[in-house]
């Protein structure tokens, strides 16, 4: 027979919330529901730095995930945050994206629920693809080049982890923003697969999942209400 296929070894890391580690059943179900023929190891991160609440606490978890991926000999790290619902095709599609960092598509869980597929990321602000309906419709189901942002459902190849550590120099924005900035500065290719459509769970103003959509002419998102 021919040579056997070597599938990338992937570490899936789900950082728990800093102070009250809440993990949604839908999130767990979706993580374990991802289809992948190769080796995948799943870690739910509780490496808290209790003296560091908020963003520094989250940074500690992502730094630990990076360390585990590098020392464990993994080919890539997939981050799935504890309030995400990812589709079964996540790993199969994101590993096929021709990029150094590949994002799934999801909405912010507050504000205007904009898609966290940013065309521009700068030190003080950025531009989501949500600003233009025509761009959103053209991108739907396809892979587009982006500048980040968000680690809710993100595949990062080893070559990037070796080059770029996670950091959070201020408490104004989280480490995912600085990761995107560092990738842009280093010439790292970032793409979003708008066919990997993910839900974002929120409790405000009532329990619901925010999903990206282009089916509604008025909105770029829909709610799935949780009873």
HELIX and SHEET records of a PDB file:
HELIX    1   1 UNK A   25  UNK A   32  1                                   8    
HELIX    2   2 UNK A   54  UNK A   71  1                                  18    
HELIX    3   3 UNK A   90  UNK A   94  1                                   5    
HELIX    4   4 UNK A  129  UNK A  131  5                                   3    
HELIX    5   5 UNK A  133  UNK A  139  1                                   7    
HELIX    6   6 UNK A  158  UNK A  163  1                                   6    
HELIX    7   7 UNK A  175  UNK A  186  1                                  12    
SHEET    1   A 7 UNK A  40  UNK A  45  0                                        
SHEET    2   A 7 UNK A  10  UNK A  15  1                                        
SHEET    3   A 7 UNK A  76  UNK A  80  1                                        
SHEET    4   A 7 UNK A 153  UNK A 157 -1                                        
SHEET    5   A 7 UNK A 101  UNK A 105 -1                                        
SHEET    6   A 7 UNK A 190  UNK A 197  1                                        
SHEET    7   A 7 UNK A 143  UNK A 146 -1                                        
SHEET    1   B 4 UNK A  84  UNK A  85  0                                        
SHEET    2   B 4 UNK A 199  UNK A 202 -1                                        
SHEET    3   B 4 UNK A 208  UNK A 212 -1                                        
SHEET    4   B 4 UNK A 221  UNK A 225 -1                                        
SHEET    1   C 2 UNK A 118  UNK A 122  0                                        
SHEET    2   C 2 UNK A 125  UNK A 128 -1                                        
END                                                                             
